[in-house]
Amino acid sequence: MKKLAFAIMVLIMGTAVKQANAQFSIGPGIGFATDISSLGLSANAAYQIDESWAATASFTYFLEKDYLQWTAFDFNANYNLTDIENLGTLYGIGGINITSVSFDFPGIDDDMFDSSSHSEFGVNLGAGLNVDLSEKMVLAPEMMFTISDINYFRIGAKLMFAL
């Protein structure tokens, strides 16, 4: 009897772990930011809390332009607004952002003046669309505005893979 109870417990726990793993997804992304005026490449992660809410995190590296190197860390909550028939799920985005910029002065070897960097804390507001490509793959085009001392609008897409 103890072996049967143990086997049932292992089955239940295995099923729970499998369901918990299905709630995580990761994937690459690409986008463009207006005031940064550069293409960004991102690494993204998402945790589906329930049918309506998801918590997301991303790191975006914007390609260097005019000696400026930009990066952004985003921590957002996505709320599913509505299902669009034969297309996907429209969601709202709200969260926080840390944007950093560094400038390398070319041709200057002085340690005090050869580079400079600055970071800003901001708020993200936007919308996106989850388009199911397969059971484990989702295309998510998004547009988002970051409000801080470094305001910018981003438009892009992520390709997310369920784990």
Backbone torsions as a table, in degrees:
resi	resn	phi	psi	omega
1	MET	NA	-39.3	179.2
2	LYS	-64.0	-38.5	179.5
3	LYS	-65.8	-38.5	178.2
4	LEU	-65.5	-44.5	178.3
5	ALA	-62.1	-41.5	178.3
6	PHE	-63.4	-44.1	179.5
7	ALA	-62.5	-42.2	178.1
8	ILE	-64.2	-41.4	179.6
9	MET	-63.6	-42.4	178.4
10	VAL	-62.4	-42.0	177.6
11	LEU	-62.0	-45.3	180.0
12	ILE	-63.5	-45.6	-179.5
13	MET	-65.4	-39.9	177.7
14	GLY	-62.3	-40.8	177.5
15	THR	-65.4	-42.0	179.6
16	ALA	-63.9	-42.5	178.5
17	VAL	-64.6	-42.0	178.6
18	LYS	-61.6	-42.1	178.7
19	GLN	-67.1	-39.2	179.5
20	ALA	-64.7	-40.5	179.3
21	ASN	-65.1	-31.5	-179.2
22	ALA	-68.0	-14.7	-178.7
23	GLN	-83.8	-11.8	-179.9
24	PHE	-96.9	144.2	173.0
25	SER	-144.7	151.7	178.6
26	ILE	-138.0	160.0	176.7
27	GLY	174.0	166.7	178.1
28	PRO	-85.8	163.8	176.2
29	GLY	-147.7	164.8	177.8
30	ILE	-143.2	145.2	-179.5
31	GLY	-166.0	179.4	179.3
32	PHE	-133.5	137.2	178.6
33	ALA	-114.3	131.9	-171.4
34	THR	-64.7	-62.9	-174.4
35	ASP	-72.2	-19.5	174.0
36	ILE	-80.8	-29.3	177.7
37	SER	55.8	45.9	-179.6
38	SER	-149.4	155.2	176.2
39	LEU	-76.9	137.3	179.2
40	GLY	-117.5	141.2	175.6
41	LEU	-113.3	132.0	-173.3
42	SER	-127.2	154.0	169.7
43	ALA	-113.1	128.2	-171.0
44	ASN	-127.0	148.5	174.6
45	ALA	-139.2	146.8	179.6
46	ALA	-141.6	146.0	173.5
47	TYR	-125.8	116.5	179.5
48	GLN	-80.5	106.9	-176.6
49	ILE	-71.8	-49.1	175.5
50	ASP	-153.0	-165.5	-177.1
51	GLU	-64.6	-24.0	-175.6
52	SER	-103.3	-32.8	-170.5
53	TRP	-113.7	143.4	172.3
54	ALA	-138.8	143.6	173.7
55	ALA	-104.7	131.2	-177.3
56	THR	-129.0	153.3	175.1
57	ALA	-139.2	145.3	177.7
58	SER	-151.2	152.4	172.1
59	PHE	-122.0	126.6	-180.0
60	THR	-119.7	129.6	174.2
61	TYR	-108.5	118.7	178.2
62	PHE	-91.3	135.1	-178.1
63	LEU	-59.9	138.9	-176.1
64	GLU	-62.9	137.4	179.9
65	LYS	-146.3	129.7	179.7
66	ASP	53.5	43.0	178.7
67	TYR	67.1	9.2	177.5
68	LEU	-100.7	134.1	176.5
69	GLN	-122.8	118.7	-177.2
70	TRP	-109.4	144.9	170.8
71	THR	-139.1	155.3	178.4
72	ALA	-141.1	133.8	170.2
73	PHE	-108.6	128.4	-179.9
74	ASP	-124.3	135.8	174.1
75	PHE	-128.5	108.5	-171.1
76	ASN	-124.8	159.5	168.4
77	ALA	-114.2	128.9	178.3
78	ASN	-108.1	133.2	178.9
79	TYR	-119.6	121.2	179.6
80	ASN	-68.4	120.1	-177.4
81	LEU	-89.3	-48.9	-177.8
82	THR	-162.7	155.5	172.4
83	ASP	-92.0	131.5	176.5
84	ILE	-101.4	118.8	-173.7
85	GLU	-54.1	132.9	177.9
86	ASN	60.7	18.6	179.6
87	LEU	-131.7	-65.5	-177.4
88	GLY	169.8	-161.8	-177.8
89	THR	-111.2	121.3	176.8
90	LEU	-81.8	132.9	179.9
91	TYR	-134.8	151.3	174.4
92	GLY	-93.6	151.2	-178.0
93	ILE	-123.0	133.6	172.9
94	GLY	-146.1	138.7	-179.8
95	GLY	178.6	-164.3	-178.6
96	ILE	-116.5	160.1	-174.5
97	ASN	-144.8	144.6	168.5
98	ILE	-124.4	115.3	179.1
99	THR	-108.8	132.2	179.0
100	SER	-122.6	144.5	175.7
101	VAL	-133.7	138.6	174.2
102	SER	-129.1	148.1	-178.4
103	PHE	-127.2	123.0	176.2
104	ASP	-102.5	118.4	179.5
105	PHE	-78.3	117.0	-177.7
106	PRO	-72.9	140.9	173.8
107	GLY	79.3	6.1	178.9
108	ILE	-111.9	123.6	-178.1
109	ASP	-103.6	4.5	178.8
110	ASP	-73.8	125.2	-177.1
111	ASP	-60.9	-27.6	-178.9
112	MET	-78.5	-25.5	-170.9
113	PHE	-124.3	9.1	-175.0
114	ASP	-81.7	-16.6	177.5
115	SER	-156.9	162.4	178.7
116	SER	-147.5	148.4	177.8
117	SER	-143.0	158.0	-176.7
118	HIS	-152.6	141.8	177.0
119	SER	-127.1	147.2	178.6
120	GLU	-132.6	142.1	175.2
121	PHE	-95.4	136.6	-178.3
122	GLY	-146.2	-177.9	-179.8
123	VAL	-120.0	137.1	177.7
124	ASN	-103.7	136.8	172.0
125	LEU	-137.3	134.8	-179.5
126	GLY	-176.8	-164.3	-179.7
127	ALA	-148.9	155.7	178.6
128	GLY	-149.7	177.0	-178.4
129	LEU	-140.3	122.3	174.5
130	ASN	-89.7	115.6	178.8
131	VAL	-111.2	112.3	179.7
132	ASP	-70.8	119.3	175.7
133	LEU	-94.1	-30.5	175.2
134	SER	-157.2	-174.6	-178.9
135	GLU	-63.6	-30.1	-175.8
136	LYS	-119.8	10.0	-177.9
137	MET	-133.6	130.1	-177.7
138	VAL	-130.0	132.8	171.0
139	LEU	-95.0	129.6	-176.1
140	ALA	-129.4	87.6	171.6
141	PRO	-70.0	140.5	-177.9
142	GLU	-139.8	154.3	166.5
143	MET	-134.3	137.7	-172.9
144	MET	-149.3	141.7	175.6
145	PHE	-110.5	130.4	177.1
146	THR	-103.7	123.6	-178.1
147	ILE	-104.9	115.2	177.5
148	SER	-166.1	-165.8	172.5
149	ASP	-67.4	-19.6	175.6
150	ILE	-114.1	79.6	-179.9
151	ASN	-74.5	139.7	173.2
152	TYR	-160.2	154.6	178.1
153	PHE	-107.2	133.7	179.4
154	ARG	-119.9	142.5	172.0
155	ILE	-135.0	136.9	-177.5
156	GLY	-175.3	-166.4	-179.5
157	ALA	-148.9	148.6	176.2
158	LYS	-120.4	148.6	173.5
159	LEU	-116.2	106.1	-172.4
160	MET	-102.9	138.4	179.8
161	PHE	-117.9	124.5	178.5
162	ALA	-71.3	139.9	178.3
163	LEU	-94.5	NA	NA
